[in-house]
Amino acid sequence: MSGRAGAGSGEDPGAAAARLTGRPATRRRPLSATLTEVTLDGGQSVMVKRGDDPGAVEAEAAGLRWLADAGTVSVPAVHGHDRHWLVTDRVPVGRPGARAAARFGRGLVALHTAGAPAFGAPPPGGPTDAYIGMAPMRNVTGPDWPRWYAEHRVLPYLRRAVDDGTVRHGEAEVIELACERLTELAGPAEPPARLHGDLWNGNVLWGTDGQVWLIDPAAHGGHRETDLAMLHLFGCPHLDRVLDGYQEVAPLAEGWADRVGVHQLFPLLVHAVLFGRGYAGQAVTVARAALAR
């Protein structure tokens, strides 16, 4: 999930980059309505993203810095930001590779074990009201993962999807029942992990340097299996090697493969809210499968 609503009037991306970095912009290459590649004086290329949603840029900048502070996976450096503009490194993109995938898996372990103060904790300096893609996401903390996940990651999007008519009432009852049974479905208790939070394939860049880079986080404290479940959901090149690398360092708790669907309820319902009925059906399917275990 990526992209956010357009920023305020006036300044163009080149001017914003120059102001936030202190270096004149010499070239601009629009990539989308909200993203521009800008070349700065001296030849460095940066990515300039704009966004108007309150707190969106602040949340992304804080998330990138929090992930980078762990010193584990590669994350583009933040060169400057304000309410509307975010300037980060440009990552030269290459081809996926098996060795890079295994390193990525080991790096994810180190990122997750860097930890978070609580489930739902925002990055330091990040707002409580953040975003996952274009959907609002509240970083409200809770003491145990099953209850927190139900109350702050699944049910808010389920309610909105029902209100929008995307999820039918009978289907909502299936997902609500899965939430009620999360304590027994969640597996062994784990400490809060430092999550990227929106780890779909589009936010995983395979750099020409042989490293995997992570962009566009919805970072928060959560369960490590949630990041991995999102890699499963939307596909990731060499996912088997990523998982092998992960499990070499920190094996997942027994039964983790059966819990993938439980962790996918959150991104599926976010997508149902943003993109419609198809994702609603997937959410109901994984909820039913979890209840059938």
C-alpha positions as CSV (number, residue, x, y, z in Angstrom):
1,M,0.0,0.0,0.0
2,S,1.5,3.3,-0.9
3,G,0.7,6.8,-2.0
4,R,-1.1,9.6,-0.2
5,A,-3.3,12.5,-1.1
6,G,-1.7,15.5,-2.7
7,A,0.0,18.2,-0.7
8,G,-0.8,21.8,-0.2
9,S,-0.7,24.4,-3.0
10,G,2.3,26.3,-4.2
11,E,5.6,24.7,-3.9
12,D,6.8,22.2,-6.5
13,P,8.9,19.1,-5.6
14,G,12.2,20.6,-6.8
15,A,11.7,23.7,-4.7
16,A,10.7,21.6,-1.7
17,A,13.8,19.4,-2.1
18,A,16.0,22.5,-2.3
19,R,14.5,24.0,0.8
20,L,14.7,20.9,2.9
21,T,18.2,19.8,1.9
22,G,19.8,23.2,1.3
23,R,20.9,22.2,-2.2
24,P,19.5,23.5,-5.5
25,A,17.5,21.1,-7.6
26,T,18.9,20.6,-11.1
27,R,16.4,18.0,-12.5
28,R,12.9,16.7,-11.8
29,R,11.3,13.5,-13.0
30,P,7.7,12.9,-11.9
31,L,7.0,9.3,-11.1
32,S,3.4,9.7,-10.0
33,A,1.0,12.3,-8.7
34,T,2.8,12.3,-5.3
35,L,6.3,11.1,-6.1
36,T,9.1,12.8,-7.9
37,E,12.8,11.9,-8.5
38,V,14.8,15.1,-8.0
39,T,18.5,15.5,-8.8
40,L,20.3,17.9,-6.5
41,D,23.3,20.1,-7.3
42,G,26.3,17.8,-7.2
43,G,24.4,14.9,-8.8
44,Q,22.7,13.2,-5.9
45,S,19.2,11.8,-6.7
46,V,16.5,11.9,-4.0
47,M,12.9,10.9,-3.9
48,V,10.4,13.7,-3.0
49,K,7.0,12.6,-1.8
50,R,4.1,14.9,-0.9
51,G,1.1,14.4,1.3
52,D,-1.7,16.5,2.8
53,D,-3.2,14.0,5.2
54,P,-2.6,15.3,8.7
55,G,0.4,13.5,10.2
56,A,1.1,11.4,7.2
57,V,4.5,12.7,6.4
58,E,5.5,12.9,10.0
59,A,4.5,9.3,10.5
60,E,6.4,8.0,7.5
61,A,9.6,10.0,8.4
62,A,9.5,8.8,12.0
63,G,8.9,5.2,10.8
64,L,11.9,5.3,8.4
65,R,14.1,6.6,11.1
66,W,12.9,4.0,13.7
67,L,13.6,1.2,11.2
68,A,17.0,2.6,10.4
69,D,17.9,3.0,14.0
70,A,17.7,-0.7,14.4
71,G,20.7,-1.0,12.1
72,T,19.5,-4.2,10.5
73,V,17.8,-3.8,7.2
74,S,18.5,-1.1,4.6
75,V,16.2,1.9,4.7
76,P,16.5,5.1,2.7
77,A,17.9,8.0,4.7
78,V,15.5,10.9,5.5
79,H,17.1,14.2,4.3
80,G,14.3,16.4,5.4
81,H,10.5,16.7,5.9
82,D,7.8,19.1,6.9
83,R,4.0,18.8,7.0
84,H,3.7,18.2,3.3
85,W,7.0,17.0,1.9
86,L,9.4,14.1,2.6
87,V,12.8,13.9,1.0
88,T,14.7,10.5,1.1
89,D,17.4,8.7,-0.7
90,R,16.7,7.2,-4.1
91,V,17.3,3.5,-4.2
92,P,18.7,2.2,-7.5
93,V,16.6,-0.9,-8.2
94,G,18.1,-4.2,-9.6
95,R,16.8,-7.8,-9.8
96,P,15.7,-10.0,-6.9
97,G,18.3,-12.6,-5.9
98,A,18.3,-15.7,-3.6
99,R,21.3,-14.6,-1.6
100,A,19.9,-11.1,-1.0
101,A,16.6,-12.8,0.1
102,A,18.3,-14.9,2.7
103,R,20.2,-11.8,4.0
104,F,16.8,-10.0,4.1
105,G,15.3,-12.7,6.2
106,R,18.1,-12.5,8.7
107,G,17.8,-8.7,8.7
108,L,14.1,-8.9,9.4
109,V,14.9,-11.0,12.5
110,A,17.2,-8.3,13.8
111,L,14.7,-5.6,13.0
112,H,11.8,-7.4,14.8
113,T,14.0,-8.2,17.8
114,A,15.0,-4.6,18.1
115,G,11.6,-4.4,19.7
116,A,9.0,-1.8,20.6
117,P,7.7,-0.4,23.9
118,A,4.3,-2.0,23.5
119,F,1.9,-3.4,20.9
120,G,0.7,-0.4,18.9
121,A,3.5,1.8,20.0
122,P,4.3,4.5,17.4
123,P,7.9,5.3,16.4
124,P,9.6,7.9,18.5
125,G,8.3,11.3,17.4
126,G,5.6,9.7,15.3
127,P,1.9,10.6,15.6
128,T,-0.7,8.4,17.2
129,D,-2.9,9.0,14.1
130,A,-0.8,7.5,11.3
131,Y,-1.6,5.7,8.1
132,I,-1.2,2.4,6.3
133,G,-1.2,3.4,2.7
134,M,-4.1,5.8,2.3
135,A,-6.1,4.4,5.2
136,P,-5.9,6.0,8.7
137,M,-4.2,3.8,11.3
138,R,-4.3,4.6,15.0
139,N,-1.2,3.6,17.1
140,V,-2.9,3.0,20.4
141,T,-1.0,0.7,22.7
142,G,-2.3,-2.5,24.4
143,P,-0.8,-5.0,26.9
144,D,-1.5,-8.2,25.0
145,W,-1.4,-8.9,21.3
146,P,-4.7,-10.8,20.7
147,R,-6.9,-8.1,22.3
148,W,-4.9,-5.2,20.9
149,Y,-4.9,-6.7,17.4
150,A,-8.6,-7.2,17.4
151,E,-9.5,-3.8,18.8
152,H,-7.0,-1.6,16.9
153,R,-6.1,-3.5,13.7
154,V,-9.0,-5.7,12.7
155,L,-12.3,-4.3,14.0
156,P,-11.9,-0.6,13.0
157,Y,-11.6,-1.6,9.4
158,L,-14.3,-4.3,9.6
159,R,-16.7,-1.7,10.9
160,R,-15.9,0.8,8.1
161,A,-16.2,-2.0,5.5
162,V,-19.6,-2.9,6.9
163,D,-20.7,0.7,6.9
164,D,-19.6,1.0,3.3
165,G,-21.5,-2.2,2.3
166,T,-18.2,-3.9,1.3
167,V,-18.6,-6.6,4.0
168,R,-22.1,-8.0,4.6
169,H,-23.4,-8.4,8.2
170,G,-23.3,-12.2,8.1
171,E,-19.7,-12.2,6.9
172,A,-18.8,-9.7,9.6
173,E,-20.0,-12.1,12.2
174,V,-17.4,-14.7,11.0
175,I,-14.6,-12.2,11.4
176,E,-15.9,-11.0,14.8
177,L,-15.9,-14.6,16.0
178,A,-12.3,-15.1,14.8
179,C,-11.4,-12.0,16.9
180,E,-13.2,-13.4,19.9
181,R,-11.1,-16.5,19.6
182,L,-7.8,-14.8,19.0
183,T,-6.3,-15.7,22.3
184,E,-6.5,-19.4,21.4
185,L,-5.6,-18.8,17.7
186,A,-2.6,-16.5,18.3
187,G,-0.1,-19.1,19.4
188,P,2.5,-18.6,22.1
189,A,2.8,-15.0,23.5
190,E,5.7,-13.0,22.0
191,P,7.1,-9.6,23.0
192,P,6.3,-6.6,20.8
193,A,8.3,-6.6,17.6
194,R,9.5,-3.5,15.6
195,L,7.4,-3.9,12.5
196,H,7.6,-2.3,9.1
197,G,3.9,-2.7,9.2
198,D,3.1,-2.5,5.5
199,L,5.4,-5.2,4.2
200,W,3.9,-5.9,0.8
201,N,6.1,-6.6,-2.2
202,G,5.8,-3.0,-3.5
203,N,7.6,-1.7,-0.4
204,V,10.4,-4.2,-0.8
205,L,13.1,-2.9,-3.2
206,W,15.9,-5.1,-4.5
207,G,18.8,-2.8,-4.8
208,T,21.6,-2.9,-7.3
209,D,23.9,-3.1,-4.3
210,G,22.6,-6.6,-3.5
211,Q,20.6,-5.4,-0.5
212,V,16.9,-5.4,0.1
213,W,15.6,-1.9,1.0
214,L,12.3,-1.2,2.8
215,I,10.2,1.9,1.9
216,D,6.8,3.4,2.9
217,P,6.5,1.9,6.4
218,A,3.4,1.9,8.6
219,A,5.8,1.2,11.5
220,H,4.5,0.3,14.9
221,G,5.0,-2.3,17.7
222,G,3.3,-5.6,16.8
223,H,3.7,-9.3,16.3
224,R,6.5,-10.4,14.0
225,E,4.4,-12.9,12.2
226,T,2.3,-10.0,10.8
227,D,5.1,-8.7,8.7
228,L,5.8,-12.2,7.3
229,A,2.1,-12.8,6.7
230,M,2.0,-9.7,4.5
231,L,4.9,-10.9,2.5
232,H,2.9,-14.1,1.9
233,L,-0.3,-12.2,1.0
234,F,1.0,-10.1,-1.8
235,G,3.9,-12.2,-3.0
236,C,7.6,-11.7,-2.6
237,P,10.4,-13.0,-4.8
238,H,12.4,-15.8,-3.2
239,L,10.0,-15.9,-0.3
240,D,11.2,-19.4,0.6
241,R,14.7,-18.1,1.0
242,V,13.6,-15.1,3.0
243,L,11.8,-17.5,5.4
244,D,14.8,-19.8,5.5
245,G,17.1,-17.0,6.4
246,Y,14.6,-15.8,9.1
247,Q,14.2,-19.2,10.7
248,E,18.0,-19.9,10.7
249,V,18.3,-17.1,13.2
250,A,15.0,-17.1,15.1
251,P,12.6,-20.0,14.4
252,L,9.0,-19.1,14.4
253,A,6.7,-20.7,17.0
254,E,5.2,-24.0,16.1
255,G,2.0,-23.7,14.0
256,W,3.1,-20.3,12.5
257,A,2.0,-21.4,9.0
258,D,-1.5,-22.0,10.3
259,R,-1.6,-18.5,11.7
260,V,-0.7,-16.7,8.5
261,G,-4.4,-16.0,7.7
262,V,-5.1,-14.6,11.2
263,H,-2.3,-12.0,10.6
264,Q,-3.6,-11.3,7.1
265,L,-7.0,-10.1,8.4
266,F,-5.6,-6.7,9.1
267,P,-4.2,-5.9,5.6
268,L,-7.1,-7.7,3.9
269,L,-9.6,-5.5,5.6
270,V,-7.6,-2.4,5.0
271,H,-7.6,-3.3,1.3
272,A,-11.4,-4.0,1.5
273,V,-11.9,-0.5,2.8
274,L,-9.6,1.0,0.1
275,F,-10.3,-1.2,-2.9
276,G,-13.5,-3.0,-2.5
277,R,-15.3,-6.3,-2.4
278,G,-12.7,-8.8,-3.6
279,Y,-10.6,-8.3,-0.5
280,A,-13.6,-8.6,1.7
281,G,-14.2,-12.1,0.4
282,Q,-10.6,-13.0,1.1
283,A,-10.9,-11.8,4.7
284,V,-13.9,-13.9,5.3
285,T,-12.2,-16.9,3.8
286,V,-9.2,-16.7,6.0
287,A,-11.4,-16.1,9.1
288,R,-13.4,-19.2,8.3
289,A,-10.2,-21.2,7.8
290,A,-8.8,-20.0,11.2
291,L,-12.0,-21.0,13.0
292,A,-12.0,-24.4,11.4
293,R,-8.6,-25.3,12.9
